[in-house]
């Protein structure tokens, strides 16, 4: 029986050539589709993808020149439900299993397998690193991999029953465990399918193809049928193709069979001869020809006419991509290929991924100067695709990106995940605030009112201090913190003081609405395990309540393509059948993300019809005037040939699965076809992911065969785009902001400074200016769990109470009484259990150390004072300082020791002695001046002490010293006098109108711009310009 097999060369646009070939009778001799407008209606054409089907319909319309006709039935070859449309299979086949049901069932089996692993099996892995599924989401991810493996095995007709025959004594311990895992597919899965009366979709597809092949061979086809553009090598697909090719009114049209490759090279593309053979662009096509029982010489080739400008390039590329076994033929390349072989090819070699994306955007914009031209970027690198899409916005171009966006990255998807996290995983204020400020959150209000109330909740309830950000208890949290803020009156943060009462009331109402909306889910936090459908009902109620507009309808939630995708997902979740895959509610956010990952949202309109961004699959059979191939680096295009997660290369071979290099071969064929465009721009970057990148193996072959002169010509053409890309961001040198040193009027300058503010005045005077003169307060940090600052405040309060109660440290029960005070303080603090479990043992150790330290000091101490308030105005200057001392001990000789409790290691003794952190020396000066209440003027400051309240390393550090070997000794009085003199000089300086408040005068650390006012001072800008470099270098 003759076979009707054709091939369209890469140099010819595949779909336009296919349409013209159908209409002129090239593929189906004897069929006249031009005389009768109804004739095409009886033709069936099968193509690999939906995009190819849509494009082919357009090509038929163009080829007919606007005439009226009913187009052929154009369907995809890959989808089983469409396959069923053209063949009557009877009632003998079971229905296909729903993909979600299969996913959940396999996840249940994964978890059952993990739970059933006995200790002996785990002991096998004592020397192996293995991550077992630990949660419901982990089980779903493993099940997703299982689904892919199962589809591949069924499609390729691999013998899963052979898994049990693999000799375990020849396999590593890891592979032995893998075989027990895959027993899910070979043993348990068939039984589940039989029990439910369904089949895998891949199995049905295979049986549909076989049934159709048998029918075609037995009784032929009622109408003509074509299969075009397929590179599938699945056995059932090949049997179907063979049946179609054998029909008198059927034909198979292959994409890009290489008609230039010599016979020796074509024979070398054989897996049995070379392990690298599956990576050749012709490998899949050769397998198809073998399956069709057709020799390469027996197919009809549609190639460019002699003298076609792309014919020389096609021959050159055939030579460049030849198998490694015959590359010795490259020695004749100069004789075989002229310079015209590289015409229309250009190469961009950018420094990094950003420059590559920008240069590609420039190339696209350049192509659009031709009003009729179409251009496409083809790349498997989604990051590069997104970068290019963003760069094209510079030129007002909205590229038609075939991949769309993952649902979980769209507004409805993020809204869903945020709602789940807030309802079921409380504690993160950022997540709660993100939900409150999400554009889809309405809660029955107008968007502007909801957003304004969210801002108020942020200021009062979610910023400053400690707390738990729980959306299910937000109303109570807001009410408590509002009451506390109003009780503080003028001491509350200034942004809070400025919030009107009516805005506070509106925020309280919004918090209450949020609680009510989240309740269907939040009530499930401590409940038992349920299945997905049960949770989905509650999730739908929550999302619709959160997104309800003023009319009560969640219209915005389900709007546009992303909203429709979310709606379909929720419907599928609600309708999910019982599978036995149950989990607790707190796992639902991760489960939802695991199930959403594979859902993509594609926009339906509003995008360019001249600029496209395609993945490698979407680009198959497509043709444009300018083709750009991006990401041509090893590891990107082609990707790494990795074995799957379940089987080694040898094990795949034993059950008759294709090697991983097959994917590289298909990618190589994509490159082979794409390089047939009239004009092709190849692009890569020298660095990718922060590391040096290696050019794609195909690009290396092209450059090698082109030789130094040819490679230089390709790079020179591409350099034009790089040149313009680099100039895009060039701008005239603008003067950088000068280092700020404002000089406010004297009546606006502060004349009272706290002990701690004096250090700020020394280190960053601009911060004092911004806070005290401009009255700008930084927003408090988001609320958080208690940390080191709160632990320090708690310890201070405990030790203050211990001293104020007059407890004698020499008493036998001193430690017990200290711990009793600590216990009461801990109870009042109501710390989270996990925090108290860590802090309380530390407190017990600290109590022991503190009592021992107090007993050592007791003989010299006459009186102990805590939280002593002090203030003093310097005569003649009109400037004063004030503050509190943690503790002052009046010694028996009439002198005093001033003590500062510290739970950390800062400030250091060196910083205090050099007066960069002058708080403790200034407290000494205050004592000598008599500024402290209840103390009076001190005759002498014996010493200044830091007491480090560290449970493992409790110690005191004294600032007075004997000078060591080279320095001069300094007593407490000396340090106090020095601090007073320094402050007097500093205060006097700022009473001079010409003295400005310099930014970062003596920063704590050069290059650290985390200060609350550094951004306002534009510190990064003026330091980059070199202003103040000496001061920055002098920083500690």
Number of C-alpha atoms within 10 A of each C-alpha: 7 10 20 24 26 23 23 25 24 28 24 21 20 25 24 21 16 22 20 17 14 21 20 14 14 14 23 20 11 10 16 14 19 16 8 12 13 15 17 22 16 15 20 18 20 22 22 22 21 16 17 23 21 12 16 23 18 15 18 22 16 14 15 14 9 9 10 11 17 13 18 19 16 20 22 20 24 18 15 19 15 14 19 15 10 13 15 11 14 6 7 6 13 14 13 18 18 15 12 15 17 19 23 26 20 27 28 20 20 25 21 14 17 15 12 10 13 10 8 8 14 13 11 14 15 10 9 12 8 10 7 13 18 11 13 23 21 19 26 25 18 19 22 20 16 22 19 10 18 20 15 16 20 19 21 19 17 18 14 18 13 13 19 14 10 15 9 13 8 9 14 13 18 15 16 18 18 14 18 16 18 21 16 17 20 19 13 13 16 14 12 15 16 11 9 10 13 17 18 21 20 21 17 23 24 22 16 24 24 19 17 23 22 15 16 19 16 10 9 19 16 10 13 21 24 23 24 27 24 23 20 18 21 17 17 21 25 22 20 24 28 25 25 28 24 21 20 18 21 27 25 27 26 22 23 27 27 24 19 13 18 13 10 11 16 19 12 20 26 17 14 10 10 13 12 19 21 24 25 25 28 27 25 24 23 22 19 24 22 13 18 22 12 17 10 20 8 14 19 14 19 22 18 17 9 9 8 11 16 25 21 22 23 25 17 22 23 20 24 23 21 22 23 15 12 14 14 9 11 15 10 9 16 12 8 13 17 15 13 13 20 21 17 19 21 21 25 28 20 22 15 18 21 17 20 27 28 26 28 33 25 24 23 28 18 12 21 17 9 9 8 9 13 19 25 25 30 25 24 21 17 14 13 20 24 16 18 26 23 17 20 21 12 14 12 9 19 19 24 22 21 16 16 14 16 16 24 24 16 17 15 28 21 18 24 23 21 21 27 26 23 26 29 24 21 20 18 19 22 15 20 23 20 17 24 28 19 20 18 23 29 27 25 20 17 14 17 11 16 22 20 15 21 24 19 22 27 23 21 26 27 28 19 17 15 16 20 19 25 22 33 23 17 23 21 17 22 23 18 13 18 19 12 13 18 13 11 12 10 11 10 14 18 14 15 19 17 8 14 10 10 9 17 19 14 18 27 23 13 25 26 18 18 24 20 18 24 24 17 17 25 27 13 18 15 11 11 10 15 15 20 25 19 15 20 22 17 17 23 19 15 24 22 21 22 28 26 23 21 13 10 15 13 21 14 17 26 17 14 13 17 25 20 15 20 23 17 13 18 17 15 17 23 18 16 18 16 14 16 14 21 18 18 16 25 21 18 24 20 18 20 20 17 18 19 18 12 12 15 17 22 17 15 10 8 9 14 13 12 20 24 22 24 23 17 19 16 18 24 23 27 19 23 21 16 23 26 27 25 25 28 26 23 17 14 19 24 23 16 13 14 12 13 13 11 18 18 15 15 11 16 19 13 15 19 16 19 18 21 17 21 19 20 20 21 24 21 22 25 21 21 24 27 27 24 23 22 19 19 22 23 23 24 30 23 17 18 17 8 9 9 12 18 17 21 19 16 20 20 16 17 20 18 14 22 23 14 10 10 18 18 14 19 21 16 15 16 23 18 16 23 23 12 15 20 12 10 13 7 9 7 5 6 6 8 14 15 16 19 17 17 16 17 16 12 13 9 12 16 16 16 17 20 16 22 17 20 24 18 21 24 22 21 23 23 26 25 25 25 19 14 15 16 12 11 15 14 13 14 13 12 19 20 17 15 17 11 10 12 14 15 16 13 16 21 21 17 22 20 17 17 21 17 13 10 11 15 16 22 15 12 9 12 18 21 14 17 23 20 14 18 23 15 11 16 18 11 9 13 10 16 12 9 8 14 17 11 10 16 15 12 15 24 17 14 21 22 16 19 22 18 15 16 14 14 13 13 16 11 12 18 14 14 17 18 20 15 16 15 21 21 18 14 15 9 7 14 12 19 18 23 22 21 18 24 21 21 23 20 21 19 12 12 14 18 27 22 23 23 19 19 19 19 14 12 12 14 14 17 11 13 19 20 13 21 21 24 27 23 26 30 27 31 32 27 25 29 22 17 18 22 23 13 11 18 13 16 21 15 19 26 21 23 26 21 22 20 18 24 17 19 10 10 15 14 16 14 15 20 20 14 11 11 8 7 7 9 10 12 17 20 24 21 18 26 28 18 20 26 21 14 16 23 16 12 14 23 16 14 20 18 12 12 13 14 17 21 23 26 30 20 22 22 15 13 16 13 12 15 8 13 14 22 17 12 13 21 17 24 14 15 18 19 11 15 13 16 20 14 9 14 20 13 14 16 11
